[in-house]
Amino acid sequence: MIETLEAAEIEKQRHHSTRMEALARLARLEVTNGELAKSLAREQWNLEVQVDQVAQLREEVELKKLAQDKYRRKLTKIQKTSAPPVDEIESLRRFKLEEEINDAEYTLTCDRIVSLKDK
């Protein structure tokens, strides 16, 4: 009878020990589950933010494409309707050449003045 009681007591202790290990493991799993849930929520939030950013960037790209097309059509229209005459282009070239000559003469004159001052 005593042996049976002792065996029952040992089984009771083993059962209690196994139960405590299972509860400890369950507690660790619950902590891990909570951490994973927080991590998942954070990553989902980050994903939503990135999706919003991508949507904004796509919208900006679309708007810029529309603007580019608008300016391209405008440029084409301007090129078709207002090509400058050849005489006007030649006149602008002469004016620029005269301007360069005047700049060169001015520089030469300044150099002469400095030279004369030095003498």
Beta strands, then each sheet from edge to edge (+ up, - down):
end
